Amino acid sequence: MSDVCVTGLGYVGLPSAAMLAARGHQVWGCDTSPAVVAAVNAARPHFQEPELATLLEAAVRTGRLAAGPAPRAAAFHLLAVPTPFTAARRPDLSFLHAAGDAIAPLLRPGDCVIVESTCPVGATEGLAARLAAARPDLRLPALGQPGEIHIAHCPERVLPGQAVRELIANDRIIGGMTPACAERARTLYESFATGACLMTDCRTAEFVKLSENAYRDANIAFANELAGIAQAVGVDVWQAIALANRHPRVEILRPGAGVGGHCIAVDPWFLVDAAPDAAPLIRAARAVNDAKPRQIAARLRAMAARLKAPRVAVLGLAYKPDIEDLRESPALSIAEELAAEPGLELLVVEPHLPALPPCLAGRARHLPLAEALERADILAILVAHRAFRGLPTEGKMVLDTVGLLAG
Ligand SMILES: NC(=O)c1ccc[n+]([C@@H]2O[C@H](COP(=O)([O-])OP(=O)(O)OC[C@H]3O[C@@H](n4cnc5c(N)ncnc54)[C@H](O)[C@@H]3O)[C@@H](O)[C@H]2O)c1
């Protein structure tokens, strides 16, 4: 068993820290948010994730996991900080660089630094160069050239809502600066993961993770585009897709209200940024998915315009079913647009949130499903939460963006 320092205790870092502690490692978690540190030390997950509370409780109670605002020396450093994009849709590596700067003084020969954050190609080498500049007394590896520290990129692929199960079961991409770096990183993952550890170099690992998310985005864009065409020609898109998918080599995804979250709506831009002229399809997919919330809000406004004092119930705010995460949520941006519509009363049903987010506070009413169903003229089904299945819609105008009523 090893000592491990996990920097960034969010959706990725916290389940990983708790899992490593559960498997007997001594884990120190570090986060710049005092609220996150306090919650972790109190064994309280600061977001909803099945099984995490039990794992965290055991990790903290046994003394194998504790957290603070700064990193500590450890045999393994896991970096799980945000990698968002800038206003110009370029990768923002400031969090990763700050995390690297914080661990640099702590590094000792033989330590292993693993970047789990999703990165543009070259970011892991950039981090190694940054660590080398901060620690001229140490020999850091360069791509293919060994050093005294191991550095690897092991992108995280967990699905929020199934993170604990997938942490164990998913296959892992282990991308080393050198084969020895990958080997060292592999030993940590093999201590808790049952999925295969697939070894490669860090550039390929970065590219693979971005490709996975760009693939998902492009396929969702295709389904979303079909939904728009089907509406224009008066075809039920859900029935059409179900029939098309009976072809042995066709598997069209389900359309929706757009694409949200921290990953699929962001990561494809890292590929576009790397080679803009080579990425017209990936860029177009982003545009298709980004346009979707505005199109849906326009359809809802048109439906509301037919009524004198329209009451619209938005069902779901999260960016995907059965979680409370609002990051980049298309449903939230649709709700915000509707909240700005004069004369429209906005009702919001989000069973995964205790209250409305600040951007909607005072501009909409947060209601339980039954009450919203009673009051609303128009139902906008924006998220396929399990809680919404089988809802009665008689006498209502309905816009079902996720095919909940189609089965
Ligand atoms: N959420 C997912 O499902 C998911 C899946 C795969 C990959 N990823 C990637 O993993 C990375 C982390 O994502 P996340 O969803 O866990 O983010 P998050 O925002 O939930 O958590 C990141 C945490 O890092 C902390 N932080 C920021 N800068 C720090 C610093 N310098 N030192 C210490 N702590 C710092 C923040 O306070 C926050 O608590 C991103 O690159 C993301 O793209 C996320």
The ligand as a Gaussian input file, in Angstrom:
#p B3LYP/6-31G(d) Opt

LIG

0 1
 N      -17.101000      15.026000     -13.797000
 C      -16.861000      13.992000     -14.586000
 O      -17.716000      13.140000     -14.748000
 C      -15.542000      13.810000     -15.285000
 C      -15.322000      12.621000     -15.973000
 C      -14.109000      12.435000     -16.592000
 C      -13.144000      13.425000     -16.547000
 N      -13.376000      14.592000     -15.893000
 C      -12.308000      15.578000     -15.827000
 O      -11.745000      15.545000     -14.527000
 C      -11.288000      16.844000     -14.144000
 C      -11.958000      17.244000     -12.846000
 O      -13.350000      17.287000     -13.060000
 P      -14.394000      17.304000     -11.862000
 O      -15.716000      17.078000     -12.491000
 O      -13.945000      16.419000     -10.772000
 O      -14.265000      18.835000     -11.397000
 P      -14.869000      19.494000     -10.064000
 O      -15.045000      20.926000     -10.349000
 O      -16.018000      18.670000      -9.563000
 O      -13.701000      19.296000      -8.994000
 C      -12.476000      19.913000      -9.081000
 C      -12.042000      20.328000      -7.678000
 O      -10.725000      20.845000      -7.786000
 C      -10.584000      21.912000      -6.855000
 N       -9.439000      22.711000      -7.277000
 C       -9.317000      23.602000      -8.271000
 N       -8.057000      24.056000      -8.353000
 C       -7.363000      23.422000      -7.380000
 C       -6.007000      23.476000      -6.978000
 N       -5.104000      24.227000      -7.616000
 N       -5.638000      22.721000      -5.923000
 C       -6.535000      21.946000      -5.288000
 N       -7.823000      21.859000      -5.632000
 C       -8.235000      22.585000      -6.685000
 C      -11.923000      22.611000      -6.912000
 O      -12.159000      23.367000      -5.729000
 C      -12.888000      21.413000      -7.054000
 O      -13.371000      20.976000      -5.791000
 C      -11.615000      17.766000     -15.321000
 O      -10.509000      17.831000     -16.168000
 C      -12.746000      17.015000     -16.018000
 O      -12.833000      17.365000     -17.383000
 C      -14.565000      14.803000     -15.236000

